[in-house]
Amino acid sequence: MSDGPELTADDVQEILRLVDDSRFDEFELETPRFSIRFRRDRVEPAASEAPAPPARRRHKLVEVTSPMVGSVFHAPSPGAAPYVEIGSRVEPATQLCIIEVMKLMNAVTAGVSGIVVEVCVENAAPVQYGDVLFRIDADG
């Protein structure tokens, strides 16, 4: 029996991507099973060096999380097209999915304008409060 959730290769890759995209120079993550510490040493270019090229657009990823415990459904009914897919353009009121709780269907909306870049849970999967359902590259 483990003291915490298993860390998959995808989890490690996502952590490294988030650290790489962040503006922070230090990162620390501790769980009951492991610790990750990261420190970025920034070297300022010498005066004689050419200036760095302009920074590329930073994505502002917004995580849409589950507002409740239940089962998530990506479409209004079995066999129907999903509300959104990766690459879908969304507005704050765009419905992303539904969460079923005791036979009651609750709509989950985007809350921001942008593009869906990740669907984080499978259709019909159980979710807990705060689980990340979608990641959206917000307009900004």
C-alpha positions as a printed Julia matrix, in Angstrom:
140×3 Matrix{Float64}:
   0.0    0.0     0.0
   1.37   3.4    -0.95
   1.35   6.62    1.03
   0.32   8.73   -1.96
  -0.68   8.66   -5.59
   1.65   7.08   -8.1
   3.54   9.5   -10.33
   3.34   8.55  -14.01
   5.73   9.5   -16.79
   3.02  11.87  -18.08
   2.86  13.51  -14.64
   6.63  14.09  -14.64
   6.49  15.46  -18.19
   3.67  17.86  -17.22
   5.57  19.02  -14.12
   8.67  19.72  -16.2
   6.62  21.58  -18.83
   4.96  23.73  -16.17
   8.31  24.51  -14.53
   9.86  25.34  -17.9
   6.97  27.67  -18.81
   6.88  29.35  -15.41
   8.48  32.65  -14.46
   9.78  31.21  -11.21
  13.44  30.44  -10.55
  12.75  27.88   -7.82
  10.23  25.06   -7.55
   9.63  22.57   -4.76
   7.06  19.75   -4.59
   6.77  17.41   -1.63
   4.46  14.45   -1.23
   4.53  11.61    1.28
   6.41   9.5    -1.28
   8.88  11.89   -2.95
  10.3   15.4    -3.16
  11.24  17.42   -6.23
  13.39  20.52   -5.91
  14.39  22.68   -8.84
  16.44  25.83   -9.04
  17.11  27.73  -12.21
  20.3   29.77  -12.33
  19.74  32.69  -14.63
  22.87  34.02  -16.27
  22.72  37.62  -17.41
  24.25  38.1   -20.88
  27.51  40.02  -21.03
  27.31  43.54  -22.45
  29.14  42.44  -25.6
  26.66  39.62  -26.32
  23.81  40.15  -28.74
  20.44  40.78  -27.13
  18.11  37.81  -26.8
  15.42  37.4   -29.43
  11.94  38.58  -28.45
  10.12  36.15  -26.18
   7.5   34.0   -27.81
   3.93  34.34  -26.67
   3.46  32.78  -23.27
   0.36  30.69  -22.99
  -1.93  31.46  -20.12
  -3.26  28.04  -19.24
  -6.42  28.09  -17.19
  -7.45  24.9   -15.43
 -11.17  24.22  -15.26
 -11.74  22.13  -12.15
 -14.62  20.04  -10.93
 -16.97  22.01   -8.68
 -18.3   18.79   -7.12
 -17.93  15.03   -6.69
 -19.64  12.98   -9.39
 -19.2   11.46  -12.85
 -18.14  13.61  -15.79
 -19.77  13.27  -19.2
 -18.39  14.97  -22.32
 -21.61  14.78  -24.36
 -25.29  15.44  -23.66
 -26.18  11.77  -24.34
 -24.47   8.5   -25.3
 -23.4    8.58  -28.94
 -23.76  12.37  -29.21
 -20.88  14.62  -30.19
 -18.89  15.99  -27.24
 -19.56  19.55  -26.1
 -15.91  20.47  -26.85
 -12.72  18.82  -28.07
  -9.06  19.78  -28.13
  -8.84  22.83  -30.39
 -12.4   24.0   -29.7
 -12.8   27.77  -29.29
 -14.71  28.59  -26.1
 -16.23  31.63  -24.45
 -16.92  32.02  -20.71
 -20.45  30.59  -21.02
 -19.49  27.66  -23.29
 -20.54  24.35  -21.74
 -17.6   21.94  -21.53
 -19.23  18.91  -19.91
 -21.77  17.79  -17.36
 -21.19  16.26  -13.95
 -23.82  13.79  -12.82
 -24.5   13.65   -9.09
 -27.29  11.36   -7.89
 -29.03  11.5   -11.31
 -28.84  15.32  -11.42
 -26.91  16.78  -14.36
 -24.8   19.88  -13.61
 -23.29  21.94  -16.44
 -19.63  22.98  -16.25
 -18.74  26.07  -18.27
 -15.37  27.4   -19.44
 -15.36  30.64  -17.45
 -12.8   32.14  -19.89
 -12.37  32.77  -23.6
  -9.74  30.69  -25.34
  -8.88  27.35  -26.94
  -9.26  23.93  -25.28
  -5.75  22.45  -25.21
  -6.3   19.44  -22.96
  -9.16  17.2   -21.87
  -7.9   15.83  -18.56
 -10.5   13.18  -17.69
 -12.1   10.36  -19.63
 -15.8   10.33  -20.41
 -17.88   8.77  -17.59
 -14.93   8.96  -15.18
 -15.54   9.68  -11.51
 -14.17  13.04  -10.35
 -13.54  14.67   -7.0
 -13.97  18.3    -6.05
 -11.04  20.26   -7.51
  -9.95  17.65  -10.08
  -8.72  19.31  -13.29
 -11.21  18.61  -16.09
  -9.86  20.8   -18.92
  -6.98  23.15  -19.65
  -7.72  26.21  -21.77
  -5.22  28.52  -23.43
  -6.92  31.76  -22.4
  -6.94  34.81  -24.62
  -4.95  37.42  -22.98
